[in-house]
Amino acid sequence: MKQIKWILLILTVSLSCHKNCDYEIVPEFPIPCDEGMDVVFVIDYTRGMEATVDSLKNHITWITNLIQTFSGGNYRIGLSIFDEVEQTTAVTYQNVPDYLNLPSNQKLFISSGSQVDQYFTTLEKMNLGNANSFIAQVNKLNSILPFGLGGTFGGPEPGDLILNEVVNNAFAGVWRPGVSKMIILLTDSNASGDDDNQDPLDDNLLNNIANDANLKGIQCLMLSPISNSNYETELINNNIGGIFALQNNQSMYIQVTNLISAVCEANQN
């Protein structure tokens, strides 16, 4: 049974900044999808996510067609995955040419934790009208790029860290002004930073990411089989226009299209 929490706040703000401003003003929010769409899929690529990824692959054309329709053809789509392995263990796709040949700025390795390392990869940066290349990258998941092993640790995963990179550091491309902006997060765990352990530091980071996304006009949409994760309580619940949906793998692709439709229909003038 799908559960959706919808938080929508329409702000009409008139602000001026004379000098020394250290913040970004979003002049209009929400922005209708027919003004253009920037959409980034952020996917947990650790063990246990196979069924979700396969459902996405099997229906990805359906999803991209919806984005094209709502945006009137003015869209960009990105794809980023996050993985985690025990230190001294390499990711399963480390030597796969499709991974090796990616630009260095689309691969991020973090080894600051005491037991686990994190691998973040942007397989497709946002580019105008890039449905075909996006679909090609999605189809490599759980295929050319073997699935990760992070799920063997049975606990939280480092999605908060990659979300920060996508929101604030253009890891999936620079967000355009004047268009509808969305992150679609697919995961089955809590967020844990670099130590495979959920703690208040991770909760605080997610809260900060929500605030940063609000300033940039980015709406965070999440699909997960678990409710009340720190993603939901700290990111989604503090993000303007954020939506959480409880996942049913059999209709996962329909739930993704429902999330996108909910945003685009609510954001129409």
C-alpha positions as CSV (number, residue, x, y, z in Angstrom):
1,M,0.0,0.0,0.0
2,K,1.4,3.3,-1.0
3,Q,1.9,6.0,1.5
4,I,2.7,9.5,0.3
5,K,3.6,12.5,2.4
6,W,3.2,15.7,0.4
7,I,4.6,18.9,1.7
8,L,4.1,21.8,-0.7
9,L,4.7,25.4,0.2
10,I,4.2,28.2,-2.4
11,L,6.2,31.2,-1.5
12,T,5.8,34.7,-3.0
13,V,8.9,36.6,-1.9
14,S,10.2,40.0,-2.7
15,L,13.8,40.3,-1.6
16,S,16.7,42.5,-2.4
17,C,20.4,42.0,-1.8
18,H,22.7,45.0,-2.0
19,K,26.1,43.5,-1.3
20,N,28.0,40.8,0.5
21,C,25.1,38.3,0.0
22,D,26.1,34.7,0.9
23,Y,22.8,33.1,0.0
24,E,20.9,32.2,-3.1
25,I,17.4,33.6,-3.7
26,V,14.9,31.5,-5.6
27,P,12.7,34.1,-7.3
28,E,9.9,31.7,-8.1
29,F,8.8,28.4,-6.6
30,P,7.4,26.0,-7.5
31,I,8.3,26.2,-11.2
32,P,6.0,24.4,-13.6
33,C,7.4,21.4,-15.4
34,D,6.6,22.8,-18.8
35,E,9.2,25.5,-18.1
36,G,11.8,22.7,-18.2
37,M,12.9,19.8,-16.0
38,D,16.2,18.8,-14.4
39,V,15.9,15.3,-12.9
40,V,18.6,13.3,-11.2
41,F,18.1,9.7,-10.2
42,V,20.2,8.8,-7.1
43,I,20.2,5.0,-6.6
44,D,21.5,2.8,-3.8
45,Y,23.7,0.3,-5.6
46,T,24.3,-2.0,-2.7
47,R,23.1,-5.6,-2.5
48,G,19.4,-5.9,-1.8
49,M,18.5,-3.3,-4.4
50,E,18.5,-5.7,-7.4
51,A,14.7,-6.0,-7.8
52,T,14.3,-2.2,-7.6
53,V,17.0,-1.6,-10.2
54,D,15.6,-4.3,-12.5
55,S,12.1,-2.8,-12.3
56,L,13.5,0.6,-13.2
57,K,15.4,-0.9,-16.2
58,N,12.3,-2.7,-17.5
59,H,10.2,0.4,-17.6
60,I,12.7,3.2,-18.0
61,T,11.4,4.3,-21.4
62,W,7.9,4.7,-19.8
63,I,9.5,7.0,-17.2
64,T,11.6,9.1,-19.6
65,N,8.6,9.5,-21.9
66,L,6.7,11.0,-19.0
67,I,9.5,13.5,-18.3
68,Q,9.6,14.4,-22.0
69,T,5.9,15.0,-22.0
70,F,5.7,17.1,-18.9
71,S,8.7,19.2,-19.9
72,G,7.7,19.7,-23.5
73,G,11.1,18.3,-24.6
74,N,13.1,20.8,-22.4
75,Y,14.6,18.3,-20.0
76,R,17.9,16.9,-18.7
77,I,18.3,13.6,-16.8
78,G,21.1,12.5,-14.6
79,L,22.0,9.1,-13.0
80,S,24.2,8.7,-9.9
81,I,24.8,5.5,-7.9
82,F,26.3,5.0,-4.4
83,D,28.1,1.9,-3.2
84,E,30.0,0.9,-0.1
85,V,32.5,-1.9,0.5
86,E,34.7,-3.1,3.4
87,Q,38.1,-1.5,3.3
88,T,40.7,-3.5,1.3
89,T,37.8,-4.8,-0.9
90,A,37.2,-3.3,-4.3
91,V,33.9,-2.7,-5.9
92,T,32.7,-5.4,-8.3
93,Y,32.9,-3.2,-11.3
94,Q,36.3,-1.6,-10.6
95,N,37.9,-3.0,-13.8
96,V,34.9,-2.8,-16.1
97,P,35.7,-0.5,-19.0
98,D,32.4,1.3,-18.8
99,Y,33.4,2.4,-15.3
100,L,37.1,2.9,-16.0
101,N,36.4,5.2,-19.0
102,L,34.1,7.6,-17.1
103,P,35.6,11.1,-16.6
104,S,37.3,11.4,-13.3
105,N,34.9,14.1,-12.1
106,Q,32.1,11.5,-12.3
107,K,33.8,9.1,-9.8
108,L,34.3,9.9,-6.2
109,F,36.1,7.6,-3.7
110,I,35.9,8.2,0.0
111,S,38.1,6.3,2.5
112,S,37.7,8.5,5.7
113,G,35.8,5.8,7.6
114,S,37.4,3.3,9.9
115,Q,35.9,0.1,8.3
116,V,34.2,0.9,5.0
117,D,35.0,2.8,1.8
118,Q,32.4,4.6,-0.4
119,Y,32.2,4.7,-4.2
120,F,30.0,7.3,-5.8
121,T,29.5,7.3,-9.6
122,T,27.6,9.5,-12.0
123,L,26.9,7.4,-15.0
124,E,25.0,10.1,-16.8
125,K,25.3,13.8,-16.3
126,M,22.4,16.0,-17.0
127,N,22.4,17.0,-20.7
128,L,19.7,18.5,-22.8
129,G,17.3,16.0,-24.4
130,N,19.5,13.0,-23.2
131,A,16.8,10.3,-22.8
132,N,18.5,7.8,-25.1
133,S,22.0,8.1,-23.4
134,F,20.3,8.0,-20.0
135,I,18.4,4.8,-20.9
136,A,21.7,3.3,-22.2
137,Q,23.4,3.9,-18.8
138,V,20.4,2.6,-16.8
139,N,20.5,-0.6,-18.8
140,K,24.1,-1.2,-17.7
141,L,23.0,-1.5,-14.0
142,N,23.0,-5.1,-12.7
143,S,24.4,-6.1,-16.1
144,I,27.6,-4.7,-17.5
145,L,28.2,-3.1,-14.1
146,P,27.8,-6.0,-11.6
147,F,25.8,-5.2,-8.4
148,G,27.7,-3.9,-5.4
149,L,28.3,-5.6,-2.1
150,G,27.5,-2.9,0.5
151,G,24.3,-4.7,1.5
152,T,26.4,-7.5,3.0
153,F,26.9,-5.2,6.0
154,G,23.1,-5.3,6.6
155,G,22.7,-1.7,7.7
156,P,22.7,1.9,6.6
157,E,24.3,3.2,3.4
158,P,26.1,6.4,2.5
159,G,23.3,8.1,0.5
160,D,23.5,11.3,2.5
161,L,27.1,11.9,1.2
162,I,26.2,11.5,-2.5
163,L,23.1,13.6,-2.1
164,N,25.3,16.4,-0.8
165,E,27.5,16.1,-3.8
166,V,24.5,16.2,-6.2
167,V,22.8,19.1,-4.5
168,N,25.8,21.3,-3.8
169,N,28.8,20.2,-5.9
170,A,27.3,19.5,-9.4
171,F,28.2,15.8,-9.2
172,A,25.4,15.1,-11.7
173,G,25.7,18.4,-13.5
174,V,25.0,22.1,-12.7
175,W,21.3,22.7,-11.9
176,R,19.7,25.2,-14.3
177,P,17.8,28.2,-13.1
178,G,14.2,28.7,-14.1
179,V,13.2,25.0,-14.4
180,S,11.6,22.4,-12.2
181,K,14.4,20.5,-10.4
182,M,14.0,17.0,-8.8
183,I,16.1,14.4,-7.2
184,I,14.5,10.9,-7.2
185,L,16.1,8.8,-4.4
186,L,15.8,5.0,-4.5
187,T,17.2,3.2,-1.4
188,D,16.2,0.5,1.1
189,S,18.2,1.8,4.1
190,N,18.9,4.7,6.4
191,A,21.8,7.1,5.7
192,S,25.1,6.5,7.4
193,G,27.8,8.8,6.1
194,D,31.2,7.2,5.9
195,D,31.1,4.8,8.8
196,D,28.2,2.4,8.0
197,N,26.5,3.6,11.2
198,Q,23.5,6.0,11.4
199,D,24.0,8.7,14.0
200,P,23.0,12.3,14.7
201,L,25.8,13.6,12.3
202,D,24.0,11.9,9.4
203,D,20.6,13.3,10.5
204,N,22.1,16.8,10.7
205,L,23.7,16.4,7.3
206,L,20.4,15.4,5.7
207,N,18.7,18.4,7.4
208,N,21.3,20.7,5.9
209,I,20.9,19.1,2.5
210,A,17.1,19.8,2.7
211,N,17.8,23.4,3.5
212,D,20.3,23.7,0.6
213,A,17.8,22.0,-1.8
214,N,15.2,24.5,-0.7
215,L,17.4,27.4,-1.5
216,K,18.1,26.0,-4.9
217,G,14.5,25.0,-5.6
218,I,15.2,21.3,-5.7
219,Q,12.4,18.9,-4.7
220,C,13.5,15.6,-3.2
221,L,11.3,12.6,-4.0
222,M,12.0,9.2,-2.3
223,L,10.8,5.7,-2.8
224,S,11.8,3.1,-0.2
225,P,10.4,-0.1,1.3
226,I,11.1,1.3,4.8
227,S,9.3,4.2,6.5
228,N,10.6,6.7,9.1
229,S,14.2,6.4,7.9
230,N,16.3,9.4,8.6
231,Y,16.0,10.3,4.9
232,E,12.3,10.7,5.4
233,T,12.4,12.4,8.7
234,E,15.3,14.7,8.1
235,L,15.4,15.2,4.3
236,I,12.0,14.8,2.9
237,N,10.0,16.3,5.8
238,N,12.2,19.4,5.7
239,N,12.3,19.8,1.9
240,I,9.7,22.1,0.3
241,G,7.7,19.9,-2.0
242,G,9.4,16.7,-0.8
243,I,7.5,13.5,-1.2
244,F,8.0,10.0,0.4
245,A,6.3,6.9,-1.0
246,L,6.4,3.4,0.5
247,Q,7.7,1.1,-2.2
248,N,6.0,-1.9,-3.7
249,N,8.5,-3.6,-6.1
250,Q,5.8,-5.0,-8.3
251,S,4.6,-1.5,-9.2
252,M,7.8,0.4,-8.5
253,Y,7.9,2.1,-11.9
254,I,4.3,3.2,-11.5
255,Q,5.2,4.8,-8.2
256,V,8.1,6.7,-9.8
257,T,5.8,8.0,-12.5
258,N,3.3,8.9,-9.8
259,L,5.9,10.9,-7.9
260,I,6.9,12.8,-11.0
261,S,3.3,13.4,-11.9
262,A,2.4,14.6,-8.4
263,V,5.1,17.3,-8.6
264,C,4.3,18.4,-12.1
265,E,0.6,18.6,-11.5
266,A,1.0,20.4,-8.3
267,N,3.4,22.9,-9.7
268,Q,1.2,24.0,-12.6
269,N,0.2,27.7,-12.4
